């Protein structure tokens, strides 16, 4: 390896939401727990990465943030400069950090070339070193036709063929194929490695200092739109059900998420003041304790929420978004087909009676484990095992070079 202690660099572009950051953080936290001398550095554009707790030997470099506009274009999150300048700064930071950190493994999350190609120069530079280059993909990327058009436009195939050594898919092979419909050469297919989903645990700080239980320890339903930026309709639908209910419902704890539009968050909080059994939390970086205590979960179907649903084994109602990507809808559909949860399509919004009926049935539904699907949550273990193999291969190659 390149030094006495192993190092992993993870890139997470994070133009919006929490998904990429939380997935990369889960992998980093797990790996430093398995390798005593490993250091992991995360490159992230998330404006709230500093709100999260990181284990010893995990740190981050915050690159200038960008956000995606409704027309698909990107704009700087805070800086009053144009997007090309912002991307040039990000690309320079990424490349320089990689050069100085000199990682043994470089993991790129989801975007093969990074945001607008900002990782390409770094991949090309590291290809001439001993660094193992890994692309990490979630279980579902998007509708196959849409993903193919996107990857054709971005011309990612040369990087898949010539730059990346491995492609890890963070899900089990028999539920979703994120590259369905894409004609990849066998040399790229041979790089694929399905890991299983990434198990989530209660953080140690939550065990040492538990949060007060909402509703005085009464059973409750946890409602989570993830980052919240695209969760206004789902939260509104749940609140309409409580406001118009004609049947008993378990209390609801709604965690809005940090990217919920401020006006909507304020309105939801005001509406909750008139409901004795609905409580609002704006944001918490540690949602796991609330998931663990909940009787059931209502979520949109993002990757991280799905991993948490499986990990804490709660009866679940998914209300997936379909715009701008069908990723959540595809995941929810496959999960429902496997007997893991129930789905309420967002095109039924805003019928309060329909939502109230679903909420009243939810606590009595079977938990995901009752579906009997094997090897769902082995992802972190598989990743750790492969990382150990890579380190061993690099050490063997280093010893061979020394003895040559």
C-alpha positions as CSV (number, residue, x, y, z in Angstrom):
1,X,0.0,0.0,0.0
2,X,1.0,3.6,-0.3
3,X,1.7,4.1,3.4
4,X,1.9,2.1,6.6
5,X,-1.7,2.9,7.4
6,X,-4.5,2.3,4.8
7,X,-6.6,5.2,3.5
8,X,-9.8,5.4,1.6
9,X,-11.1,8.5,-0.1
10,X,-14.9,8.7,-0.9
11,X,-16.5,11.3,-3.2
12,X,-20.1,12.3,-2.7
13,X,-21.3,15.1,-4.9
14,X,-24.4,16.1,-2.8
15,X,-26.1,18.7,-4.9
16,X,-29.3,18.2,-2.9
17,X,-30.7,16.0,-0.2
18,X,-29.1,13.6,2.3
19,X,-28.9,10.4,0.3
20,X,-25.4,10.4,-1.0
21,X,-23.8,11.7,2.2
22,X,-25.6,9.3,4.5
23,X,-24.7,6.3,2.3
24,X,-21.0,7.3,2.2
25,X,-21.0,8.0,5.9
26,X,-22.5,4.6,6.7
27,X,-19.8,2.9,4.7
28,X,-17.0,5.0,6.2
29,X,-18.2,4.5,9.8
30,X,-18.4,0.7,9.3
31,X,-15.0,0.4,7.7
32,X,-13.1,2.2,10.4
33,X,-14.8,-0.1,12.9
34,X,-13.5,-3.1,11.0
35,X,-9.9,-1.8,10.3
36,X,-8.1,-0.5,13.3
37,X,-5.6,1.8,11.4
38,X,-7.8,2.8,8.5
39,X,-8.5,6.5,7.8
40,X,-11.4,7.6,5.6
41,X,-11.8,11.0,4.1
42,X,-15.1,12.1,2.5
43,X,-15.3,14.7,-0.2
44,X,-18.8,16.3,0.0
45,X,-20.7,19.3,-1.2
46,X,-23.4,18.9,1.4
47,X,-24.1,22.1,3.3
48,X,-25.0,20.2,6.5
49,X,-22.2,17.6,6.6
50,X,-20.9,19.3,9.8
51,X,-24.2,18.5,11.6
52,X,-23.4,14.8,11.6
53,X,-21.4,12.8,14.1
54,X,-18.3,11.0,12.7
55,X,-16.3,8.2,14.3
56,X,-12.6,8.6,15.0
57,X,-10.5,8.3,11.8
58,X,-13.4,9.6,9.6
59,X,-13.2,13.2,8.4
60,X,-14.5,15.3,5.5
61,X,-13.5,18.0,3.1
62,X,-16.4,20.3,2.3
63,X,-16.3,21.4,-1.3
64,X,-18.4,24.4,-2.5
65,X,-22.1,23.5,-2.7
66,X,-24.3,23.6,-5.7
67,X,-28.0,23.0,-6.2
68,X,-30.0,21.7,-9.1
69,X,-32.7,24.0,-10.5
70,X,-36.1,22.8,-11.8
71,X,-34.8,23.2,-15.4
72,X,-32.0,20.7,-14.7
73,X,-29.2,23.3,-14.6
74,X,-26.9,23.7,-11.6
75,X,-26.1,26.9,-9.7
76,X,-23.8,27.7,-6.8
77,X,-25.4,27.3,-3.4
78,X,-23.8,30.2,-1.7
79,X,-21.0,31.8,-3.8
80,X,-21.8,34.7,-6.1
81,X,-19.8,33.3,-9.0
82,X,-20.9,31.4,-12.1
83,X,-21.4,27.6,-12.1
84,X,-18.3,27.0,-14.3
85,X,-16.0,28.7,-11.8
86,X,-17.7,26.8,-8.9
87,X,-17.1,23.5,-10.7
88,X,-13.5,24.4,-11.5
89,X,-12.9,25.1,-7.8
90,X,-14.6,21.8,-6.8
91,X,-12.6,19.8,-9.4
92,X,-9.3,21.4,-8.2
93,X,-10.0,20.6,-4.6
94,X,-11.0,17.0,-5.4
95,X,-7.9,16.4,-7.5
96,X,-5.5,18.1,-5.1
97,X,-7.0,16.3,-2.1
98,X,-6.6,13.0,-3.8
99,X,-3.0,13.7,-4.7
100,X,-2.0,14.7,-1.2
101,X,-4.1,12.1,0.6
102,X,-2.8,9.3,-1.7
103,X,-5.6,6.8,-1.0
104,X,-5.4,3.1,-1.4
105,X,-9.0,3.0,-2.5
106,X,-11.1,5.8,-4.1
107,X,-14.8,5.3,-4.0
108,X,-17.1,7.5,-6.2
109,X,-20.7,7.5,-5.3
110,X,-23.3,7.2,-8.0
111,X,-22.0,9.7,-10.6
112,X,-19.3,7.9,-12.7
113,X,-17.6,11.1,-13.7
114,X,-18.8,13.2,-10.8
115,X,-21.0,16.3,-11.0
116,X,-20.6,17.7,-14.6
117,X,-17.4,15.6,-15.0
118,X,-15.6,17.1,-12.0
119,X,-14.0,13.8,-11.0
120,X,-12.6,12.7,-14.4
121,X,-9.2,14.3,-14.0
122,X,-8.8,12.8,-10.6
123,X,-9.7,9.3,-11.9
124,X,-7.2,9.7,-14.7
125,X,-4.5,10.8,-12.4
126,X,-5.1,8.0,-9.9
127,X,-5.3,5.4,-12.7
128,X,-1.5,5.6,-13.0
129,X,-1.0,4.9,-9.3
130,X,-1.7,1.9,-7.1
131,X,-5.1,3.3,-6.0
132,X,-8.0,1.0,-6.6
133,X,-10.8,2.9,-8.3
134,X,-14.4,1.9,-7.3
135,X,-17.8,3.2,-8.5
136,X,-20.5,2.7,-5.9
137,X,-24.1,2.5,-7.2
138,X,-27.4,2.3,-5.3
139,X,-29.8,-0.6,-6.1
140,X,-32.0,1.6,-8.4
141,X,-30.7,4.5,-10.4
142,X,-33.7,5.5,-12.5
143,X,-36.0,4.3,-15.1
144,X,-33.8,2.3,-17.5
145,X,-34.6,4.4,-20.5
146,X,-33.9,7.6,-18.7
147,X,-30.6,6.3,-17.2
148,X,-29.4,5.2,-20.6
149,X,-30.2,8.5,-22.2
150,X,-28.4,10.3,-19.3
151,X,-25.3,8.1,-19.5
152,X,-25.2,8.3,-23.3
153,X,-25.3,12.1,-23.0
154,X,-22.5,12.2,-20.3
155,X,-20.5,9.6,-22.2
156,X,-19.6,7.6,-19.0
157,X,-18.8,4.3,-20.8
158,X,-15.1,4.9,-21.4
159,X,-14.6,5.5,-17.6
160,X,-16.5,2.3,-16.8
161,X,-14.4,0.4,-19.2
162,X,-11.0,2.0,-18.8
163,X,-10.8,3.8,-15.5
164,X,-12.8,1.9,-12.8
165,X,-11.4,-1.3,-11.4
166,X,-14.7,-2.4,-9.7
167,X,-18.4,-1.4,-9.6
168,X,-20.1,-2.1,-6.3
169,X,-23.9,-2.2,-6.3
170,X,-25.4,-1.5,-2.8
171,X,-28.2,-4.0,-3.0
172,X,-29.0,-7.7,-3.5
173,X,-28.8,-9.1,-7.0
174,X,-32.2,-10.7,-7.0
175,X,-34.3,-7.6,-6.3
176,X,-33.0,-4.8,-8.5
177,X,-30.6,-4.4,-11.4
178,X,-29.6,-0.7,-11.6
179,X,-28.1,-1.2,-15.0
180,X,-31.1,-2.9,-16.5
181,X,-31.5,-2.0,-20.2
182,X,-27.9,-0.7,-20.6
183,X,-25.8,-2.6,-23.1
184,X,-22.5,-2.9,-21.3
185,X,-19.5,-4.9,-22.6
186,X,-18.7,-8.1,-20.7
187,X,-15.5,-6.5,-19.4
188,X,-17.6,-3.9,-17.5
189,X,-20.2,-6.5,-16.4
190,X,-17.3,-8.5,-14.9
191,X,-16.6,-5.6,-12.6
192,X,-20.0,-5.7,-11.0
193,X,-20.3,-6.8,-7.3
194,X,-23.6,-6.9,-5.5
195,X,-23.2,-6.2,-1.8
196,X,-26.7,-6.3,-0.3
197,X,-28.3,-3.3,1.5
198,X,-26.3,-1.3,4.1
199,X,-27.5,-2.1,7.6
200,X,-28.0,0.8,10.0
201,X,-27.4,0.6,13.8
202,X,-28.2,2.9,16.7
203,X,-25.3,5.3,17.2
204,X,-23.3,4.9,20.4
205,X,-24.2,8.4,21.5
206,X,-27.9,7.6,21.2
207,X,-27.4,4.6,23.5
208,X,-25.5,6.6,26.0
209,X,-27.8,9.6,25.9
210,X,-31.2,8.5,24.7
211,X,-33.6,11.1,23.3
212,X,-36.9,11.6,25.3
213,X,-39.6,9.4,23.9
214,X,-42.4,11.3,22.1
215,X,-46.0,10.9,23.3
216,X,-44.9,9.7,26.8
217,X,-43.8,6.3,25.5
218,X,-47.1,5.6,23.6
219,X,-46.8,3.7,20.3
220,X,-46.4,6.1,17.4
221,X,-45.9,6.2,13.6
222,X,-42.7,7.8,12.3
223,X,-43.2,9.9,9.2
224,X,-40.0,10.7,7.3
225,X,-39.5,12.4,3.9
226,X,-35.7,12.0,4.1
227,X,-34.1,15.3,3.4
228,X,-37.5,16.8,2.9
229,X,-36.9,18.9,-0.2
230,X,-39.4,16.9,-2.2
231,X,-41.6,15.6,0.7
232,X,-44.1,18.4,1.0
233,X,-47.0,16.4,-0.7
234,X,-46.4,13.3,1.4
235,X,-46.3,15.2,4.7
236,X,-49.4,17.3,3.7
237,X,-51.2,14.1,2.8
238,X,-50.5,12.6,6.2
239,X,-51.6,15.7,8.0
240,X,-54.8,15.9,6.0
241,X,-55.6,12.4,7.2
242,X,-55.2,13.4,10.9
243,X,-57.1,16.6,10.4
244,X,-60.1,14.8,8.7
245,X,-59.9,11.5,10.4
246,X,-63.0,9.5,11.2
247,X,-61.2,6.5,12.8
248,X,-58.6,6.1,15.6
249,X,-55.0,6.5,14.5
250,X,-51.7,6.1,16.3
251,X,-49.9,9.4,17.1
252,X,-47.5,10.6,14.3
253,X,-44.0,12.0,14.8
254,X,-43.1,13.8,11.6
255,X,-39.4,14.6,10.9
256,X,-39.5,17.2,8.2
257,X,-35.8,17.1,7.1
258,X,-33.3,19.9,6.6
259,X,-34.2,20.7,3.0
260,X,-38.0,21.0,3.6
261,X,-38.9,24.5,2.2
262,X,-39.1,26.9,5.1
263,X,-42.6,28.2,4.3
264,X,-43.9,24.6,4.2
265,X,-42.1,23.7,7.4
266,X,-43.7,26.7,9.2
267,X,-47.1,25.8,7.9
268,X,-46.8,22.2,9.0
269,X,-45.7,23.2,12.5
270,X,-48.7,25.6,12.8
271,X,-51.1,22.9,11.7
272,X,-49.6,20.4,14.1
273,X,-50.4,22.8,17.0
274,X,-54.1,22.0,16.5
275,X,-53.5,18.2,16.5
276,X,-53.0,16.6,19.9
277,X,-51.4,13.5,18.4
278,X,-49.1,15.0,15.7
279,X,-45.6,16.2,16.7
280,X,-43.2,17.9,14.3
281,X,-39.3,17.8,14.4
282,X,-37.6,20.1,11.9
283,X,-34.4,18.0,11.6
284,X,-32.3,15.6,13.5
285,X,-28.9,14.1,12.4
286,X,-29.7,11.1,14.4
287,X,-33.1,9.7,13.3
288,X,-32.2,6.1,14.2
289,X,-33.4,6.3,17.8
290,X,-36.9,7.5,16.6
291,X,-36.9,4.7,14.0
292,X,-36.0,2.1,16.7
293,X,-38.8,3.2,19.0
294,X,-41.5,3.7,16.3
295,X,-44.3,1.1,15.8
296,X,-44.4,1.7,12.1
297,X,-42.9,4.0,9.4
298,X,-44.2,6.1,6.6
299,X,-41.5,7.1,4.1
300,X,-41.0,8.1,0.5
301,X,-38.7,5.3,-0.6
302,X,-35.2,6.8,-0.8
303,X,-32.3,4.5,-0.5
304,X,-31.3,5.4,3.0
305,X,-34.8,5.3,4.4
306,X,-35.3,1.9,2.8
307,X,-32.1,0.6,4.5
308,X,-33.4,1.9,7.8
309,X,-36.8,0.3,7.3
310,X,-35.1,-3.1,6.8
311,X,-32.6,-2.6,9.6
312,X,-35.2,-1.7,12.3
313,X,-37.7,-4.1,10.8
314,X,-40.8,-1.9,11.1
315,X,-44.2,-2.2,9.2
316,X,-43.9,0.3,6.4
317,X,-46.0,2.4,4.1
318,X,-44.1,3.9,1.2
319,X,-45.3,7.0,-0.7
320,X,-42.6,7.3,-3.4
321,X,-42.0,10.3,-5.6
322,X,-42.0,9.9,-9.4
323,X,-40.4,13.3,-10.3
324,X,-37.7,14.0,-11.2
325,X,-36.6,10.4,-11.0
326,X,-38.6,7.2,-10.8
327,X,-36.0,5.6,-8.6
328,X,-38.1,5.6,-5.5
329,X,-41.2,4.3,-7.3
330,X,-39.2,1.4,-8.8
331,X,-37.7,0.5,-5.4
332,X,-41.0,0.6,-3.7
333,X,-42.7,-1.5,-6.4
334,X,-40.0,-4.2,-6.2
335,X,-40.1,-4.1,-2.4
336,X,-43.9,-4.5,-2.4
337,X,-43.6,-7.4,-4.8
338,X,-41.2,-9.1,-2.4
339,X,-43.7,-8.6,0.5
340,X,-41.5,-6.2,2.4
341,X,-44.0,-3.3,2.7
342,X,-47.0,-1.6,1.2
343,X,-47.1,1.3,-1.3
344,X,-49.6,4.2,-1.6
345,X,-49.0,5.8,-5.0
346,X,-48.6,9.6,-4.9
347,X,-51.0,10.0,-7.7
348,X,-53.8,9.3,-5.2
349,X,-52.9,12.5,-3.3
350,X,-54.6,14.3,-1.6
351,X,-57.4,11.9,-0.7
352,X,-57.4,12.1,3.2
353,X,-59.7,9.0,3.6
354,X,-57.3,6.8,1.6
355,X,-54.3,7.9,3.6
356,X,-56.2,7.5,6.9
357,X,-57.2,4.0,6.0
358,X,-53.6,3.1,5.1
359,X,-52.4,4.6,8.4
360,X,-55.0,2.7,10.5
361,X,-53.9,-0.6,8.9
362,X,-50.2,0.1,9.1
363,X,-49.4,-0.9,12.7
364,X,-50.9,-4.3,12.2
365,X,-49.0,-5.1,9.0
366,X,-46.2,-7.6,9.0
367,X,-42.6,-6.4,9.4
368,X,-40.2,-6.8,6.5
369,X,-38.4,-9.8,8.1
370,X,-41.7,-11.7,7.8
371,X,-41.2,-11.7,4.0
372,X,-38.4,-14.2,4.4
373,X,-36.1,-12.5,1.8
374,X,-32.5,-13.8,2.4
375,X,-29.3,-11.8,2.5
376,X,-30.9,-8.4,2.4
377,X,-28.6,-6.5,4.8
378,X,-25.2,-7.9,4.3
379,X,-23.8,-4.9,2.4
380,X,-21.4,-3.5,4.9
381,X,-19.9,-6.9,5.6
382,X,-19.4,-7.6,2.0
383,X,-17.8,-4.2,1.5
384,X,-15.5,-4.8,4.4
385,X,-14.5,-8.2,3.2
386,X,-13.7,-6.8,-0.3
387,X,-11.7,-3.9,1.2
388,X,-9.7,-6.4,3.2
389,X,-8.9,-8.4,0.1
390,X,-7.8,-5.2,-1.8
391,X,-5.5,-4.3,1.1
392,X,-4.0,-7.8,1.1
393,X,-3.5,-7.7,-2.7
394,X,-1.8,-4.3,-2.4
395,X,0.5,-5.4,0.4
396,X,1.5,-8.6,-1.5
397,X,2.3,-6.5,-4.6
398,X,4.3,-4.1,-2.5
399,X,6.3,-6.9,-1.0
400,X,6.9,-8.4,-4.4
401,X,8.2,-5.1,-5.7
402,X,10.5,-4.7,-2.7
403,X,12.0,-8.1,-3.2
404,X,12.4,-7.7,-7.0
